[in-house]
């Protein structure tokens, strides 16, 4: 039987890779839709681009859930895995974004966090805190 630790390392590697892909996609989209630079107030994304981006965000969440429940773990373990992937992915997304673009420069910088069902705009510290909580809950919730 495989060690449960291996599964968590695999989930972590997946989340890190996904975060880089997400950061690369968002950097490209920001350059396309915001050539003047990324700063509040954010103007609307054109409708056809918005629908595509919303679909990409929903697909990202589906991928997290699908990987979290691979191997048919129980609900508690699957949810813990999903929270772990989400937390690593989101924290790493901001790390890669910072390395690739210099954004965010600080925790108070505003960002568009999510576009479903409409844009969520908040300071960067909010998703970082939320993702940290996801990691802590995942560690507490997983079965051993």
Helices and strands as residue ranges (DSSP letters): H 4-33, H 47-68, H 75-101, E 110-114, E 120-123, H 124-141
